[in-house]
C-alpha cells in the first residue's frame, strides 16, 4: 500500500472522528480533538516506517517524500470535509459568530455596536475560507514536522548500521 493511500485512510479516519465530534457535547469534543492530531501523526509515522521497513531505504529525502504524500492526501481529505461540513451546517457558523459578537459587545472598549455588527458580517462572509485555510496551514505544518522527525530518526538509525 503506498503513502497516498495511507494518507487517504488517515484522512477518512479523521473525518469519521470529526463526524463523531460534531454530534458530541462540546466539553467532551474538545478533549477528543487531540485524538484527531494523534491519528494524523500516527498515519504519517505508519506511512514512513512501513515504507522504510519494506524497502530498507533510509535516505532522508525518500522517506520524507513518503510522509509528504501521506500528509498532503490527509490534508486534502480534511479540507474537503471542512468545506462540506460548514456548507451543510450554516447554523453552526451563525452560532459561533453570535457567541463571538456577544462576547465582543461585553468587552468592547473602543468599538461601537455597529462596528461589531459589521465585523460579524465580515466574519460570516469569510468564515469558510478562513476556516479551511487555517486547517490546511496547521495540518501541513504538523505533517511536515512529524515527517521530518520520523524521516530524520530513520535516517540516523540507518546511517549508523
N, C-alpha and C positions, 0 to 999 in steps of 0.2 A: 504494500500500500504506500503510495507516495505522499509527500508532505502536503500537497494541495488537498488531497482527500482527507488527511488528518486535520487540516485546518477547517475543512467543511464540517467534519464531525464535531470538532471543538466548538465551532460557531453555532451549530444546531443545538448542542448541549447547553450552551449559554442562552440561546433563545428559549429553550424549554424552561430553564431556571428563571429567565425574565418573565415568562408567562405565569409561572408559579408565583413569583414575587408580586405581579400585578394584581393578583386576587387575594393576597395576604394582607394582614394588618400591617400598617406602616412600621410599628415598633419591631416586629419580627423580621420584616423585609430588610430593614437597614442592616441587621447583622448578617443576613444571608447574602447581601450584595457582595460581601467579601468572598463568598463561595464562587461567584462568577469570575472574579480575578484569579482565584485558585485554579478553577477549571481551565481558564485561558493559559495560565502559566504551565499547568500540567500538560496541556495539549502540545505546547511548544517543546517542552522537555521530552515528551514522548516522541515527537517527530524527529528531533535532532538525535536523541540517543538511539532510537531504533535504526535510524539510517547508519549511524556510526558503527553499531554492533553488527549490522547486516553486511556492511561493505568493508569494514576495517579501516575506513578512511578517517584520518584525524586532522586534516588540513582545515584551519580555521575558516577560510573563505567558503569552502564547500559545505562545511557544517552550518555556517551562518546562513547560507543560501537555503538550506532545508528549513531552518527556523523561520526565515523570511517568508517563504512560500506559505508556511502554515499560518503565521500571524496575519499576513495580508488577506488570506482567504477568510479567516475567522472574523477579521475586522469588516470585511465586505458583507458578510452574512449579518453581522450585528448592525451595520449601518442601514441595510435594507429593512431589517426588523424594526429598528428605531423609527424610520420613516413611516412604515406601515402602522406601527403602534400609535404614533402621535396623530396620524391622519384619521385613524379609526376611533380615536379617543379624544376628540377636541374638548370635551367637558373636563377632562383632567388638566388640560392646558389652562382652561379658564379657572379651575380651582387653584392651580399654582399661582397664576397671575393675580387672582383676587386676594389670596393669602399674602402675597408679597405687597400688594397695594395697601392692604390694611396695616401691615407692619410699617410700611413707609409713612403712612398717614400718622401713625402713633409716634414715630421718631423723626418726623420732618423738622428740620431746623431752618433751612434756607430754601424750601420748596413749598409752593402753594399746592392746594389740592388739584388745581387744574394742571399744573406741571406733572404731578404724579399720575394723573389720568392719561396725559399724553405719553408718559413713559410706559404705562401699562399697554396702551395701544401699539406702541412701537415694539414692545416685547412680544405681544401677540403676533405681530406681523413677521417677526424674525425668529420666533421660538424654535421652530423645527430646524431651520438651517443651523442655528447656533447649537442646538442640542446634538445634531448629527456631527457637526464639525468638532465639537468638544469631545465626543465619544471617539471619533476617528483619531484625533490627536493623542488622547490619553492611551488608547489601545495600541497605537503604533509605537508610542514611547515605551510603554511597558513591554510590548513584544520585542522591541529592539534590545532593551536591557536584558530581558530574560534570555534571548537568543545569544547575545554577546557573552553573557556569563556561562551558559551551558556550553557553547562552542569553545570558549576560552579554556574552560576546565578540561574538556575532552581533548583539546589541542595540547595542553600542557601535560596531561596524563599520557597522551600518545607519543609526545616528543621525548619522554623520559624512559621509554621502553628500549 
